[in-house]
Amino acid sequence: MRNQKNLEYVGLSEKEARVYLSLLKVDKAQAVLLARKVSMKQPTVYVILDSLIRKNLVREVQVGKRRFYTAESPDVLRRLVEKEKDEAHAKLKRTEDIIAELKTVDRETGVRPVVRFYEGKDAVKHSFDEYVTQKDYSTGLDYEVYSFDLLSKLFDKKGLLEIENKRIENNIRFRAIYSGADKVLDRSSKLQENIKIDQGRFPIECDIGIFNDEVRFHTLDDKGVTPYGIVIKNKEIANTLKSLIDYLFSMKAGI
């Protein structure tokens, strides 16, 4: 019974396990004898044997005019599980593609925003990396609201440089409202427009990034709380936030 349960655990049905175990105990056997041993009808045994042959666990042997069946080595089970693993991986990948396609479907009443969540420092870093390595740079202008002091606690100097270098490599212009001790990177000043505000009077407690039709929010808590990221892909939301930032820059310029 234990061996049967083990075979069921790796993916065989209860009947497949019983037939395979019976064949393991003998050199070879005919279907009629197997049917008696496992207490099944002969047509049912033939169906089970065909299934086990497809799984490479049983082999058919012709001796004269008689057909016999013999069990293959249990090592085949390893290949069977590996095959199922590969198929599951492929199915998961295809499912991710399907999910992405379904998220682009519009509601009858309008475009449905696509929302993604990130949890933990590594996940938020991955979200940042996705943000600065996008393929579609139709506007070429990145909008940001952030606290440099809090951002530098989530990322070390090397991490901040990597983010900024990716912006520079892709020639992304950068318009930001920020608070803190300094700009992220002085040498990118040709690409940056900045408005610095007083963190004491107007505290910024998360990072906001807007690029094309995508808005990203990343919590930048400095009290050891797990950081989170929320990404919203929606043209109307993105354009509204861009307009607010553009308005502040127009006020600064006296337009």
N, C-alpha and C positions, 0 to 999 in steps of 0.2 A: 504493500500500500504506500509506503514512503517513496519508493522509486516512481510509482505512478504519479504521486503528487508533485514530485520534482520535475517530471516530464511535463505535467500540466503547467507548472510554474514557468518553464521556458517557452511555452506557447502551443503545446500539443493539446488537442481535445481529450476528454476522458476516454473516448473509444479509441482514438489514435494511440494513446499511451498504453492501453491494455493490449492492443494488437502488437505494438512494437516490442513491448516487454516479453510477450509470448514468443516472438521470433528470436529475441536475444538469447533465449534459453535453449534453442535448438540450432542445428546447422542450417536446415531449410525445412519448409513445410508447405503443404498444399492448402488452398483456401478452405476446403471442406474440413480439414483437421483443425485449422485455426478457429473456424466458426464454433466447433465443439468446445475448444479450450477456453475461448473468451465468452461463451454463451451468447453468441449473436447469430442472427440469420445470415446465411451465406451471401445473399446479395448485398447486405450491409457491409460485410467483411470486404467484399470486392471494392466497394466505394471507399472504405477506409484505406485499403492497400494502394489504390490509385492516388489518394491524397499523400500518403507516406512516400510513394515513389516520386511524386512531384517535389517533395521536400528533400529528396536524396537520402532518406532514412531507410528505405527498403529497395531491394533490387529483385527484378524478376529473373528466374533461371529456368531455362527450358531443358528438360531431360527427356529425350525421346519425344513422345506426344504429350507428356505431362508437364504442367506448369507448377513450378515451386517458387517460393518467396523466401528471401534471406535478409536478415537485418544488417545494415551497414554499421560501421563503428560509431559509438556515441560521440566521437570527435566531430561528427557532422553537425551536432547540435550547436557547437560554437559558431560555425559558419552560418547556421540558420539564424541565430540571434544577431550576429553581425550584419546580416542582410536586412533583418527587420530594423536594426538601428539606422542603417544607411537610408532605408526607405522612409523611416520616421523623420530623419534629418531633412531629406528632400521634401517631404510633405510639409514640414514646419516652414522651410524656406518658401515654398509655394504659397503657404497660408499667409505669410508675411506680405508677399506680393499681392495676394488677393485683398488683404486688409487695406493695404495702401491704395489699391484701385477703388475699393468701396468708399474710402474716405473722400475721394474726389467726386463722388456722386452728389449732385445738387438736390436740395429739397425743392419741392414744388413751389414753396413760398420764398425761395431765395437760396443763397449759397450757405451751406452749413459749415461753420468754423471747424477746423481740424485742431484738436487739443491733444498734447502729449505731456506726460509728467516724468520728472526725473527725481530720484531720491538718493542722497549720499554725495559725498565729495567727488568721488570718481565719476558718478553719473552726471553731476553738474559740469565737471570738467569736459566730459564727452559732449555735453550739450553746447558748451562754448566752442569746442573744436568743430562741431557741425556747423555752427553759426558763421565762423570765419572761413570755412572752406566750401561754401556753397558754389554751385556751378553757374547759377543764374545771377549775373550782376547787371541786371537791366538798368538800374538807376545809378549804380556806382556810388551811392551815398548811404553811409551807415549812421544811424541815430542811436545815441546812448544817454542814459541817465544812471550815474553810479557814484558810489563813495570809494575813492581810491584807497582810503585807510582800511575799509572793510574788505575790499577786493584783494588787497595785498595780504590779508590774513587767510584768505581762501587759497590763494596761489602764491608760491614763492617768486622771487625775482625772475628766475629762469622761465617759469610758467607764463608770467606776464609778458616777457619778451617774445616767447613763442607765439602767443596770441597776436601781439602787435606786429610781429614780422609777417605773419600770414596776411594781415590786412595790407601791409606795405607791398608784399609780393603781388597781391591781386589789385594793387592801386586803388584801394577802397578809400574814398574820402570819408571823413569822420567828423560828425557834428555832435558835440556832447555837452551836457550839463552835469557838472561833477562837484564834489566836495572833497577836501583832503589836503594833504601836504604838498602834493605836486602832480604834474601830469604823468601819465603812464610812461611815455617815452618822448623826450624832447626832440629827438632827431626826426620824428614824424610830423613836426609842426607844419610842414607844407601841406600835409593832407588833413590836418586837424583844425577845427574851429571849436573853441571852448568857451563856456560860461561857467565861472566858478562861483559857488554859493556858500553861505555860512552854514556848516553842518549843525552848529548849535541852534541856530534859529530855524533852519529848514532841514531837518534830518532826513537823509536818504538811507534807507535800510534794506534796499534790494537793488540789484542791477537790472536795468531795463534796456533791451536792445531791439531796435526796429530796422528791418532790412527788407525791401520790397514789400510783400504782403504778409510777412512773418514777424510776430512779436514774441520776445523771450523775456521771462521774469526769473531771476535767480535770487533766492534769499542769501543775504551776506551777514548772517548773525555771527557775532564775535564771542558768544557765551558758551560755545561748545555744542550748540544745538545742531542737529543734522540739517545740512543745507538741502533745499528743494529747488527744482526748476519746473516751470510751466511754459509750454510753447503753444501759441495760438496762431494758426494760419488763417487769416481773414483780412481781405483787402480794406474793408470799411474801418475795422479797428485799427489797423496799421496806419492808414491815412489820417485818421483823427489824431492819433498820438504824434505823428510827424507834424501835423499842422500846429499843434500846441507848442512843440519845440521850435518850429520855424517862426512862430509868433514871438517867442521870447528873444530869438536872435534878431528879428526885425526891430524889436523894441530897443535892443542893445545898440543896433546900428542907427537908430533914430529914424527909421523909415516910416 
